[in-house]
């Protein structure tokens, strides 16, 4: 609540309602990951993966999901954490493409206040895919931008022409 006026005549005015975003909440070790629900296509059990030569370490490979080759990203490695056996895959829409993020668990859908700016240490090259950082129930919360997770070189490696080689 905001207070307006002189001390003797203060009027209490409600603060403007904050904006909320509906997110899919996932767990990776003690960290939580959140994705805008509008980017989520579906969650699924992990499937077979084929390696992608020269891909970054966080790209586990490529899987055929609903008839199309889709890069599979290890959420733990993406954040610099030791690997964990994924319990679920989250298919995310990234523009005209899609990716799968391998996570330990999917915890559900929640509304989060729209996040503020990133801490200065996270600006720059290494954190292109991090939209915001916060906490939830004393756990670190990473809000990720799916469109920036997979480098263009991986997309080129999984084109039908490249896969036919």
N, C-alpha and C positions, 0 to 999 in steps of 0.2 A: 504494500500500500504506500502511496506517495502522500506526503503532507504538504499542503499549500497554505501560504498566508503567514501572518505574524504569529508569534507564540501564543498570544491571547485569542486569536481568531482562527486557529488552524482548522482546516477542513480535511478530512481524510478522503482521498479519492482513490478509487481502485486503479491499479496499474493496468496498462494495456495488456490484453491477453497475449501470451507468448505463442509463437507458432510451433506446431508439433509436426513431426514427420513419422509416418508409419514405417517401421523397419522390421526385417527378419533378423532375429537375434540367434547367433550361433556361438558355440564354445570351441576353443582350441586351447587345451591345457587350462591354465587359470585365466586366460584372456577371453574376452567376448568380442565378437565381430558383428557389425550391423550393416545391413544393405537396405537401401530404399526398396520398399515392397514392389514398387512399379518396375524394378529391374529384375525381379525374381520370376523365373519361368516356372520352375518346379524344384522339388527336392526328390532325391532318389537314392537307392542303394548304390554303392560303388560297383563299377563294372570293369571289364578288361581294358587295359591301357597298352598302347604301343608307344615306344620311345620316339622322341623327336630329336634327331641329331643336332648338336650345337645349341640346344635350348638352354636358357638359364636354369639353375639348379631348382628353382621353385616350380618349374613346369615339369610335372611328372610325365607328361606325354600327351597323346591324343586318344580319345575314345570316340566310338561311333554312337551318337545319341540321336535317336529318332531319325536315323538314316544319314546324318551329316557328321563329318569329322569336327570334333570340338576339343580345344586345348583343356587339359586338366591341370589346375594349379593347386599345389599343396599350401594351404593357408598358414600352417606353421612355418614352413620354410620362407614363405613370402614375408613374414614378420621377423625372420631371423631366429625362430625357435627350433628346438630339436623336433624331428619328425614324430608323429603319432599316427597310429593306424586310423585312417578315416572311417567314421561310422556312417556318414552321409555325404552325399554330393549335393551341392546347390547349383542349379543351372541359372545363369544370369544373362540378361540381355545387355549387350554392349553395342549400341548402334544397330547396325544391320546384322551383326554377328552374335554369337553366344559363347560363353565359356562355362566351365564347371569348376567350382571351388570345392576341394576336398576338405571337410571339416570333421572334427571329432564328434560333434552333436549339433542338432538343430533344437533350439530351446523354445521357439515360438515367435509370435508377432507382438511387437510392443510399440507404443507411441513414445517418441523421444522429443524433447525440446530441440528446436533447430540449433545446431552447434555453432559456436563462434569460431574465431580464427585459430589456426594452428600455433603451437608454441614456436618461437623463432628457430629452435634447433631442428625442427622438422621441415623447414622450407627448403626447397631445392630438389635436386635430382633423385635422391634416394626415397623420397616420400611422395612421388607423383600420385600414387594411388590412395593415399590417406587423405580423406576429406576433413576428419576431425578426430580428436582424442578426448576421452572423458572417462568417467567411472560409472559403474553400475553395481550396486550391492558390494562395494569395496573391491571389485575386479576392474582391471583396465579394459576400457571399451574402445575399439578401433572402428570408426565409420569409414568404410572403403568405397572408392569410386571404381566400379568394375571396369569401366571403359579404358582405364589406364593401366590395368594390371598386366596384360599380355603385350609384350613388345611386338612391333610390326614384323620383325624377322621370324617370329614363331608363326604368325598368320601366313607369311609367305611359304613357310615350310610345310604347311598343311593344306595348301591349295590342291585341287584335284590333279593338276599337272605335276606338282612336286611329289605327291603321294604315289603317282604312277611310276615314278623313276625307280 
